[in-house]
Amino acid sequence: MKKGKVFTKGQVVVGVMIIALAGAIWLNTKYLPTSTKYLGESTYVDNKTNGDAVQTNTTPTDYFTTAKTDREKVRKEALEEVEEILKSSKLTDNDKKTAMASLEKITKNTANEVNIENLLKAKGFPQALAVISDDEINVIVKSDGLTTANTLQIQDIVTNQTKISLSKIKIIPIK
């Protein structure tokens, strides 16, 4: 046994690793923001505006009413276009199938949006708007701030109704 050695190489390495770990934890807590931008895999969108954005004086109720009216107007126009296509006498079978697929997609998206909005109201969100595009969905809810539990509820409702992946869901709270 050698005299004069207080620590072995292994003990020194373990000590350095513990100090490094403690430093990493300290840096992580010091520089990590208290709220994250991503909850789960869906994007949490804050409605704060920057200096370039135009602010309107509409109330959330006005916003939701206007948005739903605009959505229905656009959807009605799309349905009219599909009906015009189906009335055409020069339509091939392939064109009819394509038009019918478009009609089915519009109908399915409308039903899913209404179901999501109603389920969100049942979960305690007084105003909700769901907008489904090709492969993603925007969910706008009236809220003073969303908790992780609120976000998870919204994600659960959307994925159960639409089978859209979490990464394609955007949740936007409006005060």
N, C-alpha and C positions, 0 to 999 in steps of 0.2 A: 504494500500500500504506500502510495506516494504522499508525502507530507506537503502542505502548502496549497493544495488544490481545494478550493471551496466549492466551486460549481463545475459540473461536467459539461461537455459540449452539448449534449441533449437538453440539459436544464437551461442553458443559455438560449438555445433555439426556441424552446417552448416559451420562455420569458419574453423574448423579442416578439414572437407571434401574438402573445396575449396583449402586449403593449400596442402592436399594430392594429389588432382587432378593436381595442378600446378607442384608439384614435379614429378608426373608420366609423365606428358607431357615433362618436361625438360629432364628426364632420357631417355625417348623414342627418343627424337631428338638427344641427345648426343651419344647414343650407337647403334642406328639403322643404318645399312649401307645405303649409299646414293642410291645404286642400289640394287635391290632385285634379287634373283636367280630365282624367279618364277613370271612370268607375266601371269595373268589369272590363269589357272590351268596347262598350258603346261610348261614343263621344259625348261629353257633357259640355253644352254650349252655354256660355254666360251671355246674358242680354245687355251687358255693359257696352256702351258705345265709345268709339274713339273720337277724336276731334273732327275727322272728316265725315262722319256719319251724320245723316239728317235725322233729327228727332221730330216725331210727330206728337201732337197733343191728344191722341186717341186713347181712350180708356181700354183696358183689357177686354171688357165686354164688347165694345165696338170693334176691336181688332178681331175677336173670334167670330162675331156676326158677319163682318165684312169678308173675312177669309173664307168662311163656309159658303157665303153667297157667291164669291168669285170662283171657288172650287166647283160649285154646282153649275155655274154658267159655262165654264170651260168643259166640264164633263158632258153637259147637254149638247154643246156644239160638236164634241167628238162623237157622241151617239148619233147625231143628225148626219154627220159625214158618213158614218158606217152604214146607216139606213139608206142614204143616197147611193152608196156603192152597191148595196144589195138590190136596189130597185133597177139598176142598170141592166139592160137586155144583152149587153155585150160581155157579160161576165162569164169567165171560165170556172170550172169546178175548183181549181186551185185558188182563184181570186175569192170565191165564195167561202172556202175554208179559212183563208186568211182573214176575211172580214168577220166571220163568225168567231174566230179566235180572238180578234180585237174586242169584239162585243163581250165575249165571256170574260176577258181580262178586265175590262172596265167594270163590269158587273161585280166580279169577285173583289176587286180593289175597293169599290164603293161599299160593299157589304163588310169587308174587313175594317175599313176606316170607321164605319158607324159602330161596329162591335167594339173596337178598341176605345172609341170615345165614350161609349156607354159604360164599359167596364172601368175606365179611369174615373168617371163620375161616381161610380159605385164604390171605388176605393178612396174617395175623399177629395178628388181634384174637382173643384166647382166648374171649371172651364177646361176643355181639352180639345185639341185639334190634331188629327192624324192625317198625314199626307203621304201616300204611297206612290213612289215613282217606279221606274223599271225594276231595280233590285235593292232599293233602300227605302227607309221611312224616316220622316221627320215627325216628332211628337212634340207639340207645343202645349204646355200646361200652365195654368194660372197658379203661381206659387210664390211665396216670399223667399223661398230657398229650398232646395231639394236635399234631403239626407240620402245617405247611401241606401237605406231601406226603401225610400221612395223610388229611387232610381232602379233598384232591383225589382220592385213591383211593376214599374212601367216596362222594364225589359221582359219580365215574365209574361205579362199580358200580350205584348207585341209578338214575342217569339211563339207563343201558343196559338195566336190567331193567324200569323202569316208565315211562319217557318223561315223568316229572314234572320240571318246570322247577327249576333250582337254587334259585330264591327260595322254593320250597315245601319245601325239605329242611332239617330241623333235626337237628343232630348234637350228641349229649349224651354227654360222656365221664364214666364213673364209675370211681373208684379202687378 
